[in-house]
Amino acid sequence: MTRLVEMVDAGRLRVPIAATYRNVAMKSRFGDGGIDNRIPLSDAGGTVDAVGDGAMRFQLGDRVATIFFPDWISGRFRSSYAPSALGGERADGVLSEYVIVPERALVASPTFLSDVEIAALPCAAVTAWHALFVRAPLEPDDRVLIQGTGGVALFALQFAHAAGVRCIVLSSSDDKLERARKLGASDLINYHNTQNWHLAVQEITQGEGATHILELGGKDTYERSMQCIAPNGTIAQIGVLRAEPFAAYSS
């Protein structure tokens, strides 16, 4: 282990990667040559196997997960944090055998989760949590509209259900809607069969609209989201909004 410790600079940790996860959007960005000579992927879990001098937060053998924006530790997001995004345009990601990172780029992993489960948390789960409990905290009588059944959507559904609020889920697949029901969705809308789904949301909520909308569809859904948001409601715009594919990071 001494040899490994000598490879790690002061204040940094070495973590062999056990599992990684990231949206397929990154595959397109790298595959089209949009980002050259950059290691992709942002989310990972592993176990610390070397600790540099001065690193205090973790010890050998600690299980950890990466942080999507290592420079964003607290407070509101600032544009200066963006370049630190793992696997982004200016920082290497985690698709590797191991990473050596500052300890601020890691958080402790829950002991009851597997490495694969942990690897799904840093981007998707934290994005959903931020939308529902930081930007506009849920209240008991809120109504959450969740678009789709992707990573952010399913985490948002489970969080909102655990908080005891009404969850409305959109999908074009009845099978996926049934899975969403088992995860806590109270109302299901197949937008393939119900193209004016914003009217269905208004009907479900007795004309009040959704207090929170996780807007995951971008330009194809935003107008309808505006038509079914409740007064003083919140739309959390997540992912891509512009017409050009993959023009923005998840936020």
N, C-alpha and C positions, 0 to 999 in steps of 0.2 A: 504493500500500500504506500510505502514511502516514495517509490518511483512516481506513482500517480499524483501524490500531493505536490511533488516538485514541478509537475506540469501545470499546476493551477496557480494563476496570479493571485496576489493579495485581494481579499474581499470577494473572491469568486468561488464557484462550486462546479464540480463535474458531476453530470447526471447521465448515466446510460439510459437511452430512451426505450421504454417498455411498450408504449403505444402512442400513436399519433392520430389526430383527426383534423380535418378542415374541409370547408365547402369546396365542391368541385369547381367553383368559379376560379380558384387559384390555378387549376389545371389549364384552363383556357388562357389565362394571363401569361403563364410561363410557356405553354405550348405554342402560342402565337408570337413568341419572341418579345413580349411586352416588358419582361424583366430578365436581363441577361446576367449570367454568372451569380445567381442568387439561390440559396438553398430555400425551398418552399416549406410551407406548413407552419402553423402557429400554435397548435394545441398539442400538449404532450404530458405524459406522466412517467415517472421513473423514481429511482432511489439514489440518493446521494452516495457516491463512492469515493469522493475526494474533496477536501476542504482547504482553501487557500488561507494564508495568514490573515488574521483580522476578521474573517467571516464569523459572525456570532449567532445568527438566527437558526442555523441548521447544523446537525451533526451527521457523521457517517451513519448510513442506514436509514435516515429519515426519508419517508416517501413524500414526493413533492409533485406539484403541477406548475406549468408555465403560466405567465400572465401575458395576455394579448398585447397590451401596451406597458412594457416594463417601467417606463418613465412616469406613468399615471398612477401615483400612489394614493392620492386623496384629492378631495375638492372637485371643482368643475374641470371638465376636459379643456385643454388648451391646445392650440394648433402646434405648439412646440413639442407635444407628446407624440404626434403622429409618426415621425421618422423612426421611433423606437419599436413600431409594430413588428413583431416577429414574422418573418416570411414576407415582409412588405417590400417596398421599393428600395429601402436603404438599410435594412437589417436582415441578416440570415435567419432562416427558420429552423425547424426541428426535425426535418426529414433526414436523420443521420443516426449513426450508432450511438453517439453521445453528444452532449452539448456542454460547453463551459461558459457559464453566464454569471453576472453579478447576482448576489443573493436577493436583491430587490426584484429580480425577474421571476421569483418563485414564491409559491405559497404552500403551506402544509396541506397534504391530502388527507381526506377523511379515511380512517382506518377500515371502515366497513364497505368501502367501494373498491372494485377491481381496477387495475391499471387502465383497462379499456373504458370503463365507466368514467374514470377520472379524466381521461383524455378528451371526453366530450364536454367538459365543463367550461374551460377558460373563455371560449368565445360565445357559443350558443347559450349556455346556461346563464352566464353573467350578463349577456345582453338582455335576455328575458327578465332577469331579476332587476336590472337597472331600469327597464321600462316600467315595471309594475310596482316597484317599491322604493325607487330613488327619485326618478323624474316626476312621477305623479303617484304617490302611495295609494294603494287600494283602500277603500272603505267598505264596510259590511254590505251596503246596498248597491255596490257597483255592478256593472254589466260589462264583461270583457268580450270583445270580438277578436277572434284569432284567425288569421288567414293562412290556410294550408296546414300541413302536417309534417313540416320539416323540423330540423333540430331546434331552432329558436321557438317555433310554434308549440312543439310538444313540451318543452320546458315551461313555457308560459302557461300552458294549460294545466300542468301539474302544480305549479306555484299558485295560480289563481284558484284552482280547486281546493288546495290546502288552506287557502285564506278564506274559503267559504263563500266566494262570490259566484255569480252566474256566469257561465262560460259558453259562448256561442262559437262554433267552429265551422269554417268554410273549407270545402274540399270538392274536387270533381270525382272522387272515388267513394262509393258507398262502403266498400271494405275498410278504407282508412277512416271514414266517419264512424264506423262501428268500433274501431280500435280507440278512437278519440272518446267515444261514449264510455268505454270501459275505464279510461283514464280520468273521467270526471266531467266531460262535456255535458251540459244540460240541454243544449239545443244544437241541432245539426242542420246544415244547409248544403245541399249539393249544388254548386254554382253552375254546373253544366246543365242541370235540369231547371234551375231557377236562376236565369241570367240576371234578372233584376233583384239580386240578393239583398240590395240595400233596403228594398221595400219589405222583404221578409224580416230583416232585422228590426225595422220599425214596427212591424206587426208583432213580433215576438216580445218586444219591449213596451208594447201598448203605446206606441208613438213617442216614447221618451228617447229612444236611440241608445247606442252603446256609450258608456262613460269612458271606456278605454278601447282603443283600436290598435292592434299590432299590425301596422301596415307593411306587409311583406311582399305585396304584389307589384309595387311600383306604379309605373304610368298606366297600367291596364286596370288598376283597381282604385287609384287615389280619388278619382272624382266620386265614385260611389261611396267611398269611405266618408267623404265630406258630407254626403247626403244622409248618412245615418249616424253621425256623431251627435251625442247629447249636448245640450247647452253646457258650457264650461267643461266639456269633455277634453280628452287628450288623445291625439294620434301620435303614436311612436313610429316614426319612419325608419325602417330598418333595411339596410342593404342597398339595392340599386333603385334609383329613381329616374335617372336620365335614360333616354332611348338607347344610347350606345351601351352595348353589353359590358358589364363589369366595370362601370365608370366610377364606382365608389366602393369603399370598404363598408362592411357591416359596422354599425355603431350602436 
